[in-house]
């Protein structure tokens, strides 16, 4: 059964995402950046993550909606960061940097060292980098341009995240069909281990049954699931044990959504690993 978060505050609702049939990429991201840097109290925003987030919220409440995680769901994740105190966080799907600022700030407050935000769209990544810098998080948050798998592989190949480097948290908020293969790639490279927390957004809007099936399956079931994996595909580490739960919450527009929150318990040594 899914857990339920705090009620949605309608007074904070964003405008609708859809504008003339588009949900993003119609100029609103650049307009946001111009809005923020034209703010009459820009000097007060500099070095203040909370004020930068508030300014982004005001834009989305009064000008046009944005597809970021928002405060309601975001607060659930910051509480997880407070609880688990991850040293390193990898985010797949950074958009304009809202979650990187919110979670990067929370990670830093809890003694964490580095936040990596992977964003496919180079324009969105540039907006995110600029807002991260304004928030005073340039030394904490690094924005990487690429798809989820490209970002993971690049961080590995460049030696930034060494082999068997365990992530404290992995946040999925990118291309929905890529959640499962990208998690399996992270497992394969040794980035997921005992204590790693996985957070997946948009588990209702639009939903992600393959991802939910993988993180909720027993190790025995996962061994069976990877048996038919096509040659050349990564089948992850099915011997990793997960404890997963769904938490109902809301998009910043007020629509109901859910997060899948998963903790890696460790390796089930009773099974012979398929694929490592």
Backbone torsions as a table, in degrees:
resi	resn	phi	psi	omega
1	UNK	NA	138.4	-178.9
2	UNK	-75.5	143.1	172.7
3	UNK	-82.1	158.3	-179.3
4	UNK	-117.6	133.6	178.9
5	UNK	-85.9	-172.0	179.8
6	UNK	-66.2	153.5	-179.8
7	UNK	-60.6	157.3	179.7
8	UNK	-82.0	135.9	177.3
9	UNK	-91.5	103.0	-176.3
10	UNK	-60.7	-23.6	179.6
11	UNK	-67.6	-17.2	-178.7
12	UNK	-102.1	9.2	-173.5
13	UNK	-64.5	138.6	172.7
14	UNK	-75.0	158.8	168.0
15	UNK	-65.3	162.8	-178.8
16	UNK	-59.8	144.1	177.3
17	UNK	-62.3	-45.4	-169.8
18	UNK	-76.1	125.7	175.5
19	UNK	-133.0	113.0	-178.8
20	UNK	53.3	41.5	176.2
21	UNK	82.7	2.5	-179.7
22	UNK	-117.8	149.0	-178.4
23	UNK	-110.7	-17.0	179.7
24	UNK	-168.5	171.1	174.4
25	UNK	71.8	17.8	179.7
26	UNK	-107.0	19.2	-179.6
27	UNK	103.7	-9.8	-176.5
28	UNK	-66.6	-29.5	-178.4
29	UNK	-70.0	-41.1	175.7
30	UNK	-69.1	-38.2	177.2
31	UNK	-61.0	-38.3	176.1
32	UNK	-61.0	-47.2	-178.9
33	UNK	-60.8	-43.3	178.0
34	UNK	-64.5	-38.4	178.3
35	UNK	-62.0	-46.0	-177.5
36	UNK	-65.9	-47.0	-177.0
37	UNK	-76.7	-8.3	172.1
38	UNK	-100.0	8.7	-177.6
39	UNK	-62.4	134.4	-178.5
40	UNK	-64.2	-21.4	178.5
41	UNK	-114.7	40.7	-177.5
42	UNK	-55.7	-36.8	-178.5
43	UNK	-62.1	-27.5	179.2
44	UNK	-80.2	-22.6	178.3
45	UNK	-77.3	-30.4	-175.3
46	UNK	-59.9	124.9	177.7
47	UNK	75.5	10.2	-177.7
48	UNK	-124.3	93.2	-177.3
49	UNK	-55.3	-39.9	-176.8
50	UNK	-66.0	-37.7	179.4
51	UNK	-73.2	-33.1	175.6
52	UNK	-65.8	-44.0	177.0
53	UNK	-60.7	-42.1	179.4
54	UNK	-62.8	-38.0	179.2
55	UNK	-68.1	-37.9	175.4
56	UNK	-63.2	-43.1	179.1
57	UNK	-59.6	-44.2	-179.4
58	UNK	-61.0	-42.9	177.1
59	UNK	-58.0	-47.7	-177.2
60	UNK	-70.1	-23.5	178.3
61	UNK	-83.4	-24.1	-171.5
62	UNK	-119.6	-22.1	-175.3
63	UNK	-110.3	-67.6	177.3
64	UNK	-156.3	147.9	-177.8
65	UNK	-66.7	154.2	177.9
66	UNK	-126.1	150.8	-175.8
67	UNK	-93.6	33.4	176.0
68	UNK	-83.7	175.2	-173.2
69	UNK	-70.9	-28.4	179.6
70	UNK	78.7	173.3	-173.9
71	UNK	-74.4	-37.0	-173.5
72	UNK	-65.5	-55.4	176.3
73	UNK	-69.8	-35.8	-179.5
74	UNK	-59.3	-37.4	179.8
75	UNK	-64.2	-33.9	176.5
76	UNK	-60.1	-42.9	-178.1
77	UNK	-71.2	-39.3	178.8
78	UNK	-64.6	-32.9	175.6
79	UNK	-65.9	-36.9	174.9
80	UNK	-63.4	-39.9	178.6
81	UNK	-65.2	-41.7	176.1
82	UNK	-59.7	-38.0	-177.0
83	UNK	-75.5	-46.6	-172.0
84	UNK	-94.4	-20.0	177.2
85	UNK	51.1	58.3	-179.4
86	UNK	-66.6	138.2	177.9
87	UNK	-78.8	-31.2	-178.1
88	UNK	-137.0	135.3	177.9
89	UNK	-127.2	136.2	173.9
90	UNK	-116.7	124.8	178.8
91	UNK	-111.2	131.7	174.9
92	UNK	-110.2	110.8	-176.6
93	UNK	103.2	78.7	-173.7
94	UNK	-88.5	-22.3	-175.9
95	UNK	49.3	-120.1	-175.0
96	UNK	-99.6	11.1	172.3
97	UNK	96.7	4.5	-177.6
98	UNK	-59.9	-52.7	-178.5
99	UNK	-67.9	-35.0	178.1
100	UNK	-62.7	-38.9	178.3
101	UNK	-69.8	-47.6	-177.9
102	UNK	-64.1	-49.6	-175.4
103	UNK	-79.5	-34.3	176.9
104	UNK	-63.2	-40.2	177.1
105	UNK	-64.6	-44.6	179.0
106	UNK	-63.3	-41.2	178.3
107	UNK	-62.0	-44.6	-179.8
108	UNK	-63.5	-41.2	178.1
109	UNK	-60.6	-29.7	-177.7
110	UNK	-95.8	15.8	175.0
111	UNK	88.4	5.9	179.3
112	UNK	-69.9	162.5	-171.9
113	UNK	-107.6	-45.8	-171.3
114	UNK	-145.9	137.3	178.3
115	UNK	-120.4	123.6	178.5
116	UNK	-109.7	124.8	-179.2
117	UNK	-117.5	115.2	-178.1
118	UNK	-99.3	126.0	-178.8
119	UNK	-135.4	126.8	-176.3
120	UNK	-69.2	-41.9	-174.5
121	UNK	-80.9	117.9	-176.6
122	UNK	-64.1	-30.2	177.4
123	UNK	-68.0	-46.8	177.9
124	UNK	-61.0	-39.9	179.8
125	UNK	-62.9	-37.1	178.5
126	UNK	-67.4	-41.0	176.3
127	UNK	-61.9	-45.5	179.8
128	UNK	-60.4	-45.2	-179.5
129	UNK	-60.3	-40.0	-179.7
130	UNK	-66.6	-41.7	-179.4
131	UNK	-73.2	-35.2	174.5
132	UNK	-61.1	-43.4	178.5
133	UNK	-63.1	-44.4	178.9
134	UNK	-59.6	-36.6	-178.6
135	UNK	-76.1	-4.8	178.2
136	UNK	82.2	23.9	-176.1
137	UNK	-113.3	19.3	-176.0
138	UNK	-58.9	-36.2	-178.6
139	UNK	-81.7	-8.9	-177.7
140	UNK	-105.9	-38.2	-174.7
141	UNK	-109.4	127.2	174.1
142	UNK	-115.0	126.4	178.2
143	UNK	-95.0	127.7	-178.5
144	UNK	-116.3	128.9	-179.6
145	UNK	-88.6	126.7	177.9
146	UNK	155.6	170.1	172.1
147	UNK	-68.8	172.9	179.5
148	UNK	-58.0	-50.1	-178.6
149	UNK	-66.2	-38.0	177.2
150	UNK	-63.0	-41.8	179.6
151	UNK	-65.1	-45.1	178.8
152	UNK	-60.6	-48.4	-176.8
153	UNK	-65.9	-38.4	179.8
154	UNK	-65.0	-43.6	178.9
155	UNK	-62.3	-33.1	177.6
156	UNK	-74.7	-50.6	-175.9
157	UNK	-63.7	-35.5	180.0
158	UNK	-79.1	-3.9	179.1
159	UNK	77.3	10.7	179.6
160	UNK	-72.1	-45.7	168.6
161	UNK	-109.8	105.4	-176.3
162	UNK	-69.4	160.2	175.1
163	UNK	-56.1	136.7	-178.9
164	UNK	68.7	16.8	171.2
165	UNK	-77.9	119.1	-176.8
166	UNK	-89.2	130.8	175.9
167	UNK	-80.4	145.6	173.1
168	UNK	-78.1	-34.9	-180.0
169	UNK	-150.3	143.7	175.1
170	UNK	-128.3	120.2	-175.2
171	UNK	-112.2	122.6	-178.1
172	UNK	-103.7	120.4	177.5
173	UNK	-153.4	38.7	-176.5
174	UNK	-118.5	-142.6	-179.6
175	UNK	-61.4	117.1	-168.0
176	UNK	-61.2	-43.0	177.9
177	UNK	-63.8	-13.7	-178.8
178	UNK	-88.2	-9.8	-178.3
179	UNK	-53.2	-53.1	-173.9
180	UNK	-67.6	-51.4	178.5
181	UNK	-62.2	-33.4	179.4
182	UNK	-71.9	-36.0	173.8
183	UNK	-63.1	-43.4	-179.5
184	UNK	-63.8	-35.9	175.8
185	UNK	-64.1	-44.2	178.5
186	UNK	-62.5	-39.4	175.8
187	UNK	-61.9	-47.2	-177.1
188	UNK	-59.1	-37.6	-178.1
189	UNK	-83.9	-2.0	176.8
190	UNK	86.1	17.1	-178.0
191	UNK	-82.9	-11.9	-178.4
192	UNK	-115.2	128.2	179.1
193	UNK	-154.1	-173.0	-177.8
194	UNK	-54.5	124.5	179.1
195	UNK	98.2	-15.5	176.8
196	UNK	-65.7	133.5	178.3
197	UNK	-106.2	128.2	176.2
198	UNK	-105.9	133.4	176.7
199	UNK	-127.6	122.3	179.9
200	UNK	-117.5	123.8	179.7
201	UNK	-88.7	165.6	173.5
202	UNK	62.1	44.6	-179.2
203	UNK	-82.3	-7.3	169.5
204	UNK	-112.5	-46.7	178.6
205	UNK	-105.1	94.6	6.9
206	UNK	-96.0	-1.5	-174.2
207	UNK	98.5	157.8	-178.1
208	UNK	-154.7	70.6	-177.2
209	UNK	-55.5	-40.4	-179.3
210	UNK	-62.8	-39.3	178.9
211	UNK	-66.6	-46.7	179.7
212	UNK	-59.1	-40.3	179.8
213	UNK	-61.8	-42.0	-177.1
214	UNK	-67.2	-48.5	-174.6
215	UNK	-76.1	-18.7	179.6
216	UNK	-95.3	-11.6	-176.1
217	UNK	-73.6	150.6	172.0
218	UNK	-71.9	162.7	178.1
219	UNK	-62.9	-35.0	177.9
220	UNK	-63.0	-44.1	179.2
221	UNK	-65.9	-38.9	179.9
222	UNK	-66.3	-36.1	175.1
223	UNK	-57.8	-40.5	178.8
224	UNK	-69.6	-38.1	-177.6
225	UNK	-63.3	-35.9	-176.3
226	UNK	-85.1	-5.6	-177.8
227	UNK	-60.1	-31.0	-178.8
228	UNK	-103.3	19.1	-178.7
229	UNK	-64.4	127.3	179.7
230	UNK	-58.1	148.0	179.3
231	UNK	-58.7	135.4	179.0
232	UNK	95.0	-15.4	177.5
233	UNK	-89.3	145.8	177.2
234	UNK	-76.7	128.4	175.8
235	UNK	-110.1	19.1	168.9
236	UNK	67.5	-153.1	179.5
237	UNK	-125.2	87.3	-176.1
238	UNK	-66.5	-11.4	178.5
239	UNK	-86.0	3.4	174.0
240	UNK	-79.1	127.0	179.5
241	UNK	-90.2	132.8	179.8
242	UNK	-120.3	148.7	169.9
243	UNK	-120.6	117.5	-168.8
244	UNK	-128.6	149.9	177.6
245	UNK	-148.3	153.9	176.7
246	UNK	-102.0	135.5	177.9
247	UNK	-120.9	115.0	177.9
248	UNK	-71.2	139.2	178.5
249	UNK	-156.4	-156.5	-173.4
250	UNK	-139.4	142.7	167.7
251	UNK	-65.8	158.6	179.2
252	UNK	-63.2	-13.8	175.2
253	UNK	-82.8	-12.7	-179.6
254	UNK	105.0	-6.5	177.7
255	UNK	-73.4	142.3	-178.1
256	UNK	-71.6	138.6	177.3
257	UNK	-146.8	-174.5	179.1
258	UNK	-150.2	152.7	171.8
259	UNK	-108.2	140.7	170.1
260	UNK	-99.9	118.3	-177.4
261	UNK	-111.7	120.9	-170.7
262	UNK	-129.8	131.4	175.0
263	UNK	-112.3	131.7	176.4
264	UNK	-79.9	121.5	-178.8
265	UNK	-81.9	-33.6	-178.8
266	UNK	145.5	-161.2	-177.2
267	UNK	-99.3	134.7	174.5
268	UNK	-86.4	98.5	-175.9
269	UNK	-76.4	-4.5	-179.8
270	UNK	-78.4	-11.9	-178.4
271	UNK	-108.5	149.0	172.8
272	UNK	-81.4	123.2	-174.8
273	UNK	-68.8	134.8	172.0
274	UNK	-97.7	117.1	175.2
275	UNK	83.3	4.2	177.4
276	UNK	90.0	NA	NA
